[in-house]
Amino acid sequence: MAPRASKFDPLRTFKFRLRVADAAGGAPRTVAGVTRVSALGRTVAPTELKEGGDFLGARQNPGMVSYDDVTLEWGLSADRTLEEWANAVARVHEDPAGVSHFKRTVFLDVYDLAGNPQDRESRPVLSYKLHRCWVTKYVALPELNAESGGVGLQSVTLRHEGFERI
């Protein structure tokens, strides 16, 4: 007997879409060709509270929350959306008043097997919104090697200030 497929089955990780809001904060644009997105995670640091007269140990409470950087990879392509964003962030120190909106909102949409990320009418089964992202690392050109037959990957690493499931 074959296993049943239901809406509670685990989702596949190869059907996703990445959307990035434009510099003015307008409607998010789908970034074509992104092949890999690193894991989305956060860590809550513990805070110890020691009470006078309590010799059994310190109390543990949640402290500062930190969010993992997100790395995006894609094959060398003509789409310059992420490259232009990375260039804008690099210019912040050259002219702080001239560069505005270098932090952007990013959406990560996940689809089930029946969904189609290329179809604008298809709805994702899972979406996350990453708040106030900016590019911390940009790899414009990967290592080039005439002896390999691999695909060249560009990448950006994003720092963000939190995420939420929408």
C-alpha positions in Angstrom: 0.0 0.0 0.0 1.4 3.4 -1.0 1.8 6.1 1.7 -0.9 8.7 1.7 -0.1 12.3 0.7 -1.9 15.0 2.7 -1.5 18.6 3.6 0.3 17.5 6.7 3.1 15.8 4.8 6.5 17.5 4.9 7.1 20.2 2.2 9.8 19.8 -0.4 12.6 22.3 -0.4 13.0 22.8 -4.2 9.8 24.8 -4.8 10.2 28.3 -3.6 10.2 31.9 -4.7 12.1 34.8 -3.3 10.6 38.3 -3.5 12.5 41.6 -2.7 10.8 44.9 -2.1 12.2 47.8 -4.3 14.3 50.6 -2.8 11.3 52.8 -2.2 9.5 50.0 -0.3 7.0 49.4 -3.1 5.6 46.0 -4.3 8.0 43.2 -3.9 9.6 41.8 -7.2 10.3 38.1 -7.7 14.1 37.5 -8.1 14.5 35.1 -11.0 17.0 32.3 -10.9 17.8 32.0 -7.1 18.7 28.4 -6.6 19.5 28.1 -3.0 18.5 29.9 0.2 20.2 29.1 3.5 18.2 28.1 6.6 16.1 30.7 8.4 16.8 30.7 12.2 17.1 32.6 15.4 18.8 32.1 18.8 17.6 33.4 22.2 20.5 33.9 24.6 20.0 32.9 28.2 20.2 35.4 31.0 21.1 34.2 34.5 19.5 35.8 37.5 21.0 35.0 40.9 18.9 35.4 43.9 20.3 36.1 47.3 19.9 33.1 49.7 19.2 30.7 46.9 22.2 28.3 46.8 20.6 25.8 44.4 21.5 27.8 41.3 20.7 30.7 39.1 17.3 31.2 37.4 17.4 31.2 33.6 15.4 33.7 31.6 15.3 34.5 27.9 17.6 37.3 26.9 18.7 38.9 23.6 17.4 37.5 20.3 19.8 37.1 17.4 18.9 36.1 13.8 21.1 34.0 11.5 22.3 35.6 8.3 20.6 34.3 5.1 22.7 33.4 2.1 21.2 33.4 -1.4 22.9 31.7 -4.3 22.2 31.8 -8.1 23.9 30.9 -11.3 25.6 33.7 -13.3 22.8 35.5 -15.0 21.7 38.8 -16.5 19.4 39.6 -13.6 21.0 42.5 -11.6 18.5 43.0 -8.8 20.7 41.6 -6.0 23.9 43.1 -7.5 22.4 46.6 -7.6 21.2 46.2 -4.0 24.6 45.1 -2.9 26.2 48.1 -4.7 23.8 50.5 -3.0 24.7 49.1 0.5 28.4 49.5 -0.3 27.9 53.2 -1.2 26.4 54.0 2.2 29.8 55.0 3.6 30.7 57.1 0.5 27.6 59.3 0.7 25.4 58.5 3.7 22.8 61.1 2.8 22.7 60.0 -0.9 21.8 56.4 -0.3 18.3 55.8 1.1 16.3 52.7 1.7 19.3 50.3 1.6 17.3 48.1 4.1 14.6 46.1 2.3 11.9 43.6 3.0 12.4 40.1 1.6 9.7 37.5 1.3 10.4 33.8 1.0 7.5 31.7 -0.4 7.4 27.9 -0.3 5.1 25.8 -2.5 3.8 22.3 -2.2 4.1 19.8 -5.1 0.9 21.0 -6.8 2.0 24.7 -6.6 4.0 26.5 -9.3 6.3 29.3 -8.2 6.4 30.6 -11.8 2.6 31.1 -11.9 1.6 34.4 -10.3 -1.9 33.0 -9.5 -0.5 30.0 -7.6 -0.5 30.6 -3.8 2.3 29.5 -1.5 1.5 27.2 1.4 4.1 28.9 3.6 5.6 32.4 3.5 8.0 34.3 5.7 8.7 38.0 5.7 12.2 39.1 6.7 12.4 42.6 8.1 14.9 45.3 7.3 17.4 43.2 5.3 20.7 44.5 4.0 23.6 42.9 2.1 26.6 42.1 4.2 28.5 40.0 1.7 28.4 39.9 -2.1 30.3 37.4 -4.3 30.2 39.0 -7.8 32.2 36.3 -9.6 33.0 32.8 -8.3 36.3 31.1 -8.7 36.9 30.5 -12.4 38.5 27.2 -13.5 38.8 26.1 -17.1 39.3 22.5 -16.0 35.9 22.1 -14.3 32.5 21.9 -15.8 30.6 23.3 -12.9 28.1 26.2 -12.9 29.4 29.5 -11.5 27.4 30.7 -8.6 27.0 34.3 -7.4 25.8 34.9 -3.8 24.7 37.5 -1.3 24.5 37.2 2.4 21.7 39.2 4.1 21.6 40.4 7.7 18.0 41.0 8.9 16.2 42.3 12.0 13.7 39.5 12.4 11.2 37.4 10.5 7.6 36.4 10.8 5.4 33.8 9.2 2.7 35.4 7.1 
